[in-house]
Amino acid sequence: MPEIQVIEAKWLLPISPRADSVLTDHSLVIEAGRIRALMPQAQARAAYPDAHFIVRPHHVLMPGLINFHCHAAMTLLRGLGDDLPLQRWLGDCIWPTEAALVSDPFVFDGSVLACHEMLLGGITCFNDMYFFPEATIRAAQAYGMRIVAGITVIDLPTRYAKQADEYLAQGLAIHERWQETATVHFSLAPHAPYTVSDAVYQRLGTLAETLDLPIHTHLHETEAELTTSMQQYGCRPLERLARLGLLSPRLIAVHGVHFTSAELAQLATAGAHLAHCPSSNLKLASGLPALAAWQATGINFGLGTDGAASNNRLDLWAELRLAALLAKGVSGDPTAGSAASVLEAATLGAARALGLDEQIGSLAGGKAADCLCIDLGQLQSQPCYDIPSHLVYVCGREQVSDVWVAGQHVVNQQQITLNSALTARQQCLASLETWQIAVKQAQGGNRQSLGDSF
């Protein structure tokens, strides 16, 4: 990689300090993997005549997207049991397959599929929760991606671990091995209130303070979750977590489609964060999020795809558009879910929740150069009057031309550049038919409890 890269683009969208502030005919200067400066193109050419210039004359240059909630390896289960009621989908399709097949090779190959799809779509970082997380880390490293790997904990036996102590011990060992790698970050990932005990949640709350990590958990995803909590604990899940001391700026509550107004105010006061996965929530008929109410209370949120088994795409451009449209349709307010606000959620909002906003999420001097170019030069993108609006309502992932992670040009003119990624891709393709046969065979097996499928 050249010592200094200068990316010239027609439009530059820094996201901060305002998500709707657009710079025209500017350059981004990258040195040693970090952003050195943003400046007018003529000024950059004069200041850095010997730099490597990358010219994208019809493009928007913006921060890389952050997939705020993902189960990457579940790409191998894409399309499995579509259009089924939730319990049949889990019991007949997902649980038996995971019980039979989930392993380090399964997770690696599934994560390779996910990384390939996400990276080409401009996702530079993903916040993951699944079994065998080291396999997902290896896949992300092969593709040059940034990952927040969940130290997954669940009070149910799986092929990965038998009980909570073993999940935690394995996860902490992985944390120890990878914590010095610049593009590998961690969260504590207790699965959900209906699969994690009070004692485990309390232990993770203490550990989060010790290790300075966020807590990434499913919360208020379905009506059934609320009913179960009332029956078992005499309170709703959020109240239970509050009693256990987990309601804090470290908390990332995934889905959150069944919060009351009072609960939203409680989350906002605590500084907690929400992960919005609109496609998955709609596909499983889990509920409709009150995004306008989230925004009115000032809660920080990010956007996620969830796993490919319940989406079925890992496409944040689709989530951007859907989040904005749902906010308006559910609230009856056309000003809700503005283009700028959902763009901020998919970049700086997610980074803020992950504790990475000093490193990524916006284009600013000193930050890691995690960014993308998206091409607005095609006829179907014309005319363009408002860049944030165009990105949300017009653009798609097929228009992403270039991607950088920590200054490394990992996608160049829609081509993945790293040999390690191409090698991982070939390895995955060689195993894909075997996995498909095994998945089909697993559908005939008996239901085996894994808790939720994630």
C-alpha positions as CSV (number, residue, x, y, z in Angstrom):
1,M,0.0,0.0,0.0
2,P,1.5,3.4,-0.9
3,E,2.5,5.6,2.0
4,I,-0.1,8.2,1.1
5,Q,-3.3,7.7,-0.8
6,V,-5.5,10.5,-1.9
7,I,-9.1,9.7,-2.9
8,E,-10.8,12.3,-5.1
9,A,-14.6,12.1,-5.3
10,K,-17.4,14.4,-6.6
11,W,-19.1,14.4,-3.2
12,L,-17.7,13.7,0.3
13,L,-20.2,12.9,3.1
14,P,-18.2,13.0,6.4
15,I,-21.3,12.2,8.6
16,S,-19.9,14.3,11.4
17,P,-20.6,17.0,12.6
18,R,-23.8,16.8,10.5
19,A,-25.0,13.8,8.6
20,D,-26.5,15.9,5.9
21,S,-23.4,18.1,5.3
22,V,-21.9,17.4,1.9
23,L,-18.5,18.6,0.6
24,T,-18.2,18.9,-3.2
25,D,-14.9,18.2,-5.1
26,H,-13.0,17.3,-2.1
27,S,-10.2,14.7,-1.3
28,L,-9.6,12.3,1.5
29,V,-5.9,11.9,2.4
30,I,-4.9,8.6,4.0
31,E,-1.6,7.8,5.6
32,A,-0.6,4.7,7.5
33,G,-4.2,3.5,7.6
34,R,-5.6,6.7,9.0
35,I,-7.3,9.8,7.7
36,R,-4.8,12.6,7.6
37,A,-7.0,15.3,6.1
38,L,-10.1,16.3,4.2
39,M,-9.4,19.1,1.7
40,P,-10.4,20.6,-1.6
41,Q,-9.0,18.5,-4.5
42,A,-6.8,21.3,-5.9
43,Q,-5.3,21.8,-2.5
44,A,-4.6,18.1,-2.0
45,R,-2.9,17.8,-5.4
46,A,-0.6,20.7,-4.5
47,A,0.2,19.4,-1.1
48,Y,0.7,15.7,-2.0
49,P,2.1,15.6,-5.6
50,D,3.8,12.2,-5.1
51,A,0.8,10.5,-3.5
52,H,-1.2,7.6,-5.0
53,F,-4.3,9.3,-6.4
54,I,-7.6,7.4,-6.8
55,V,-10.1,9.4,-8.8
56,R,-13.8,8.7,-8.6
57,P,-15.5,11.6,-10.5
58,H,-19.1,10.5,-10.2
59,H,-19.0,9.1,-6.7
60,V,-19.9,9.8,-3.1
61,L,-17.1,9.0,-0.6
62,M,-18.5,8.3,2.8
63,P,-17.7,6.2,5.9
64,G,-18.0,2.4,5.6
65,L,-21.3,1.0,6.8
66,I,-21.4,-0.9,10.1
67,N,-23.7,-4.0,10.3
68,F,-24.8,-3.5,13.9
69,H,-26.3,-6.9,14.5
70,C,-25.3,-10.0,12.5
71,H,-25.0,-13.8,12.7
72,A,-22.6,-14.1,9.8
73,A,-22.3,-17.8,9.7
74,M,-26.0,-18.3,9.2
75,T,-25.6,-17.5,5.5
76,L,-25.3,-21.3,5.1
77,L,-28.9,-21.4,6.3
78,R,-30.1,-18.7,3.9
79,G,-33.6,-19.5,2.6
80,L,-34.2,-22.4,5.0
81,G,-37.8,-22.6,6.1
82,D,-39.0,-19.3,4.6
83,D,-42.6,-18.2,5.2
84,L,-43.1,-20.4,8.2
85,P,-44.5,-19.4,11.6
86,L,-41.6,-18.6,14.0
87,Q,-41.9,-21.8,16.1
88,R,-42.0,-24.1,13.1
89,W,-39.1,-22.2,11.5
90,L,-37.0,-22.7,14.6
91,G,-38.1,-26.2,15.6
92,D,-38.3,-27.8,12.2
93,C,-35.5,-26.0,10.4
94,I,-33.0,-24.0,12.4
95,W,-32.5,-25.9,15.6
96,P,-32.0,-29.3,14.1
97,T,-29.5,-28.0,11.6
98,E,-27.4,-26.2,14.1
99,A,-27.5,-29.1,16.5
100,A,-26.2,-31.4,13.7
101,L,-23.7,-29.2,11.9
102,V,-22.4,-26.1,13.7
103,S,-18.7,-26.4,14.0
104,D,-15.5,-24.4,13.4
105,P,-15.5,-25.3,9.6
106,F,-19.2,-24.6,9.3
107,V,-18.9,-21.2,10.9
108,F,-15.8,-20.3,8.9
109,D,-17.4,-21.1,5.5
110,G,-20.6,-19.4,6.5
111,S,-18.7,-16.3,7.6
112,V,-16.7,-16.3,4.4
113,L,-20.0,-16.1,2.4
114,A,-21.1,-13.3,4.7
115,C,-17.9,-11.3,4.5
116,H,-17.9,-11.6,0.7
117,E,-21.4,-10.3,0.5
118,M,-21.0,-7.6,3.1
119,L,-17.7,-6.2,1.9
120,L,-18.9,-5.8,-1.8
121,G,-21.9,-3.9,-0.4
122,G,-19.8,-1.4,1.5
123,I,-20.0,-2.9,5.0
124,T,-16.6,-2.4,6.6
125,C,-17.4,-3.6,10.1
126,F,-19.9,-6.0,11.6
127,N,-21.1,-6.7,15.1
128,D,-21.5,-10.5,15.3
129,M,-23.0,-13.0,17.7
130,Y,-22.7,-16.7,17.1
131,F,-20.9,-19.9,18.1
132,F,-17.2,-20.6,17.3
133,P,-16.5,-16.8,17.0
134,E,-12.8,-17.4,16.3
135,A,-13.8,-18.9,12.9
136,T,-15.7,-15.7,12.1
137,I,-12.7,-13.6,13.1
138,R,-10.5,-15.6,10.8
139,A,-12.9,-15.0,7.9
140,A,-13.1,-11.3,8.6
141,Q,-9.3,-11.2,8.7
142,A,-9.1,-12.9,5.3
143,Y,-11.3,-10.2,3.8
144,G,-9.6,-7.4,5.6
145,M,-12.8,-6.5,7.5
146,R,-13.3,-5.0,10.9
147,I,-15.3,-7.2,13.3
148,V,-16.8,-6.9,16.7
149,A,-16.8,-10.5,17.8
150,G,-19.4,-11.5,20.4
151,I,-18.3,-13.5,23.4
152,T,-21.4,-15.5,23.2
153,V,-23.0,-16.9,26.3
154,I,-26.2,-19.0,26.6
155,D,-27.5,-21.3,29.4
156,L,-28.0,-24.2,27.0
157,P,-25.7,-26.8,25.6
158,T,-24.5,-26.6,22.0
159,R,-21.8,-28.1,19.9
160,Y,-19.6,-25.1,21.0
161,A,-20.0,-25.3,24.8
162,K,-22.1,-27.1,27.4
163,Q,-22.8,-24.4,30.0
164,A,-22.3,-20.7,30.6
165,D,-18.9,-21.1,32.3
166,E,-17.5,-22.9,29.3
167,Y,-18.9,-20.4,26.8
168,L,-17.3,-17.6,28.8
169,A,-14.0,-19.4,29.2
170,Q,-13.7,-20.1,25.5
171,G,-14.7,-16.5,24.6
172,L,-12.3,-14.9,27.0
173,A,-9.4,-17.1,25.6
174,I,-10.3,-15.9,22.1
175,H,-10.3,-12.3,23.4
176,E,-6.9,-12.8,24.9
177,R,-5.5,-14.1,21.6
178,W,-6.9,-11.4,19.4
179,Q,-7.3,-8.2,21.5
180,E,-4.1,-6.6,20.1
181,T,-5.3,-7.0,16.5
182,A,-6.3,-3.5,15.3
183,T,-9.4,-4.6,13.3
184,V,-10.7,-7.1,15.9
185,H,-12.9,-5.8,18.7
186,F,-15.2,-7.6,21.2
187,S,-18.5,-7.5,22.9
188,L,-20.0,-9.6,25.6
189,A,-23.0,-11.3,23.9
190,P,-25.5,-13.0,26.3
191,H,-28.1,-14.3,23.9
192,A,-31.4,-13.2,25.3
193,P,-33.3,-12.9,28.6
194,Y,-35.1,-16.2,28.0
195,T,-31.9,-18.2,27.5
196,V,-29.6,-16.4,30.1
197,S,-29.9,-16.6,33.9
198,D,-29.8,-13.7,36.4
199,A,-26.4,-15.0,37.7
200,V,-24.9,-15.0,34.2
201,Y,-26.2,-11.6,33.3
202,Q,-24.8,-10.1,36.6
203,R,-21.5,-11.7,36.0
204,L,-21.3,-10.3,32.5
205,G,-22.3,-6.9,33.7
206,T,-19.3,-6.9,36.1
207,L,-17.0,-8.3,33.4
208,A,-18.1,-5.6,30.9
209,E,-16.8,-3.0,33.3
210,T,-13.5,-4.8,33.9
211,L,-12.8,-5.4,30.2
212,D,-14.5,-2.1,29.0
213,L,-16.8,-4.0,26.5
214,P,-20.4,-3.4,25.4
215,I,-23.1,-5.9,26.2
216,H,-24.9,-7.1,23.0
217,T,-28.2,-9.0,23.7
218,H,-31.6,-9.6,22.1
219,L,-34.3,-7.7,24.0
220,H,-38.1,-7.2,23.6
221,E,-38.0,-9.0,20.2
222,T,-41.4,-10.8,20.4
223,E,-44.6,-10.8,22.5
224,A,-43.8,-14.3,23.5
225,E,-40.5,-13.1,25.1
226,L,-42.5,-10.6,27.3
227,T,-45.1,-13.3,28.3
228,T,-42.3,-15.7,29.3
229,S,-40.6,-13.1,31.4
230,M,-43.7,-12.2,33.2
231,Q,-44.4,-15.8,34.0
232,Q,-40.8,-16.6,35.1
233,Y,-39.6,-13.4,36.7
234,G,-42.8,-11.4,37.4
235,C,-41.5,-8.5,35.3
236,R,-40.8,-7.5,31.7
237,P,-37.3,-8.2,30.4
238,L,-36.0,-4.6,30.5
239,E,-37.1,-4.2,34.1
240,R,-35.3,-7.5,34.9
241,L,-32.0,-6.3,33.3
242,A,-32.4,-3.0,35.1
243,R,-32.7,-4.8,38.4
244,L,-29.5,-6.7,37.5
245,G,-27.6,-3.5,36.8
246,L,-27.2,-3.9,33.1
247,L,-29.1,-0.8,32.0
248,S,-26.2,1.5,31.1
249,P,-24.4,3.0,28.1
250,R,-22.8,-0.4,27.6
251,L,-26.1,-2.0,26.7
252,I,-27.0,-2.8,23.0
253,A,-30.6,-4.0,22.9
254,V,-31.3,-5.8,19.7
255,H,-34.7,-5.5,18.0
256,G,-36.6,-3.7,20.7
257,V,-39.9,-3.7,18.9
258,H,-42.0,-4.1,22.0
259,F,-40.9,-1.2,24.3
260,T,-43.4,1.1,26.0
261,S,-43.0,4.8,26.0
262,A,-41.9,4.6,29.6
263,E,-39.3,1.9,28.8
264,L,-37.9,4.0,25.9
265,A,-37.5,6.9,28.3
266,Q,-35.7,4.6,30.7
267,L,-33.4,3.4,28.0
268,A,-32.7,7.0,26.9
269,T,-31.9,8.1,30.4
270,A,-29.5,5.2,30.9
271,G,-27.7,6.0,27.6
272,A,-28.4,2.5,26.2
273,H,-28.4,1.8,22.5
274,L,-30.8,0.0,20.2
275,A,-30.1,-2.2,17.2
276,H,-32.8,-1.9,14.5
277,C,-33.2,-4.9,12.1
278,P,-36.3,-4.0,10.1
279,S,-36.2,-6.7,7.4
280,S,-35.8,-9.5,9.9
281,N,-38.5,-8.2,12.2
282,L,-40.9,-8.0,9.3
283,K,-40.0,-11.4,7.8
284,L,-40.6,-13.2,11.1
285,A,-43.6,-11.0,12.0
286,S,-42.0,-10.1,15.3
287,G,-43.4,-6.6,15.4
288,L,-43.0,-3.0,14.1
289,P,-40.4,-0.8,15.8
290,A,-41.5,2.7,16.8
291,L,-38.4,4.3,15.3
292,A,-40.0,7.8,15.4
293,A,-40.5,7.3,19.2
294,W,-36.9,6.2,19.5
295,Q,-35.7,9.3,17.8
296,A,-38.0,11.5,19.8
297,T,-36.5,10.2,23.0
298,G,-33.0,10.7,21.7
299,I,-31.9,7.0,21.9
300,N,-28.9,6.2,19.9
301,F,-29.4,3.4,17.4
302,G,-27.7,1.5,14.6
303,L,-28.9,-0.7,11.8
304,G,-28.4,-4.4,11.4
305,T,-29.3,-7.2,8.9
306,D,-29.6,-10.0,11.5
307,G,-28.7,-13.4,10.1
308,A,-29.2,-14.4,6.5
309,A,-31.6,-17.1,7.7
310,S,-34.2,-14.4,8.7
311,N,-33.5,-11.7,6.2
312,N,-32.2,-13.2,3.7
313,R,-29.7,-10.6,2.5
314,L,-26.8,-8.9,4.3
315,D,-27.6,-5.6,2.6
316,L,-27.5,-2.5,4.7
317,W,-28.6,-0.3,1.8
318,A,-31.9,-2.2,1.9
319,E,-32.1,-1.7,5.6
320,L,-31.5,2.0,5.3
321,R,-34.4,2.4,2.9
322,L,-36.7,0.2,4.8
323,A,-35.9,1.8,8.2
324,A,-36.7,5.3,6.8
325,L,-39.9,4.1,5.1
326,L,-41.2,2.2,8.2
327,A,-40.5,5.1,10.5
328,K,-42.8,7.2,8.3
329,G,-45.5,4.6,7.8
330,V,-45.7,3.4,11.4
331,S,-45.8,6.9,12.9
332,G,-47.8,8.7,10.2
333,D,-45.2,11.4,10.2
334,P,-43.3,11.9,6.9
335,T,-40.5,13.7,8.7
336,A,-39.6,10.7,10.8
337,G,-36.6,8.6,9.9
338,S,-35.0,11.2,7.7
339,A,-32.4,10.0,5.2
340,A,-29.6,11.8,7.2
341,S,-30.7,10.2,10.5
342,V,-30.6,6.6,9.2
343,L,-27.3,7.2,7.4
344,E,-25.9,8.4,10.7
345,A,-27.3,5.3,12.4
346,A,-25.6,3.0,9.9
347,T,-22.2,4.6,10.5
348,L,-21.5,6.9,13.5
349,G,-24.5,5.7,15.6
350,A,-23.3,2.1,15.5
351,A,-19.7,3.1,16.1
352,R,-20.8,5.2,19.1
353,A,-22.7,2.2,20.7
354,L,-19.7,-0.1,20.1
355,G,-17.4,2.3,21.8
356,L,-15.5,2.8,18.5
357,D,-16.6,6.3,17.6
358,E,-13.1,7.7,18.2
359,Q,-11.9,5.3,15.6
360,I,-14.6,4.8,12.9
361,G,-18.1,5.9,11.9
362,S,-17.2,9.3,10.3
363,L,-14.5,10.8,8.1
364,A,-12.3,12.9,10.3
365,G,-8.6,13.5,10.8
366,G,-7.0,10.8,12.9
367,K,-9.7,8.2,12.5
368,A,-9.1,4.8,10.8
369,A,-9.7,5.1,7.0
370,D,-12.8,2.8,6.9
371,C,-14.7,4.2,3.9
372,L,-16.5,3.5,0.6
373,C,-17.2,5.0,-2.7
374,I,-20.6,4.6,-4.3
375,D,-21.1,5.4,-8.0
376,L,-23.9,7.8,-8.9
377,G,-22.9,8.0,-12.6
378,Q,-25.3,5.5,-14.0
379,L,-28.4,6.8,-15.8
380,Q,-30.7,5.2,-13.3
381,S,-29.2,7.5,-10.6
382,Q,-30.0,10.7,-12.4
383,P,-30.8,13.4,-11.6
384,C,-29.4,13.9,-8.1
385,Y,-30.5,16.9,-6.0
386,D,-29.9,15.7,-2.4
387,I,-27.0,13.3,-1.6
388,P,-28.3,11.8,1.7
389,S,-31.8,11.3,0.2
390,H,-30.3,9.7,-3.0
391,L,-28.2,7.3,-0.9
392,V,-31.2,6.1,1.1
393,Y,-34.0,6.1,-1.5
394,V,-32.2,5.5,-4.8
395,C,-28.9,3.7,-4.3
396,G,-28.2,0.0,-3.9
397,R,-25.2,-2.1,-3.0
398,E,-24.5,-2.9,-6.6
399,Q,-23.3,0.7,-7.0
400,V,-20.6,0.4,-4.4
401,S,-17.3,0.6,-6.3
402,D,-14.6,0.8,-3.8
403,V,-14.0,0.0,-0.1
404,W,-11.2,0.7,2.3
405,V,-10.7,-0.7,5.8
406,A,-7.9,0.8,7.9
407,G,-6.6,2.4,4.7
408,Q,-6.4,-0.9,2.8
409,H,-8.1,-0.8,-0.6
410,V,-10.0,-4.1,-0.2
411,V,-12.5,-3.5,-3.0
412,N,-11.2,-1.8,-6.1
413,Q,-13.8,-1.1,-8.9
414,Q,-16.1,-3.8,-7.5
415,Q,-13.3,-6.4,-7.3
416,I,-12.0,-7.9,-4.1
417,T,-8.3,-7.3,-3.9
418,L,-6.9,-9.5,-1.1
419,N,-5.4,-12.9,-2.1
420,S,-6.4,-14.2,1.4
421,A,-10.0,-13.4,0.6
422,L,-9.9,-15.1,-2.8
423,T,-8.3,-18.2,-1.2
424,A,-11.0,-18.3,1.5
425,R,-13.7,-17.9,-1.2
426,Q,-12.3,-20.9,-3.1
427,Q,-12.1,-23.0,0.1
428,C,-15.7,-22.1,0.9
429,L,-17.0,-22.9,-2.7
430,A,-15.3,-26.3,-2.5
431,S,-17.3,-27.1,0.6
432,L,-20.6,-25.5,-0.3
433,E,-22.3,-28.5,-2.0
434,T,-21.3,-30.7,1.0
435,W,-22.9,-28.2,3.4
436,Q,-26.0,-28.0,1.3
437,I,-26.4,-31.8,1.3
438,A,-25.8,-31.9,5.1
439,V,-28.3,-29.1,5.8
440,K,-31.0,-31.0,3.8
441,Q,-30.2,-34.2,5.7
442,A,-30.5,-32.3,9.0
443,Q,-34.0,-31.3,8.2
444,G,-35.1,-34.9,8.6
445,G,-33.6,-35.1,12.1
446,N,-35.3,-34.8,15.4
447,R,-35.6,-31.4,17.1
448,Q,-32.7,-30.7,19.4
449,S,-32.8,-27.8,21.8
450,L,-30.3,-25.1,21.2
451,G,-32.4,-22.4,22.8
452,D,-32.9,-19.8,20.1
453,S,-31.2,-20.0,16.8
454,F,-29.6,-16.6,17.2
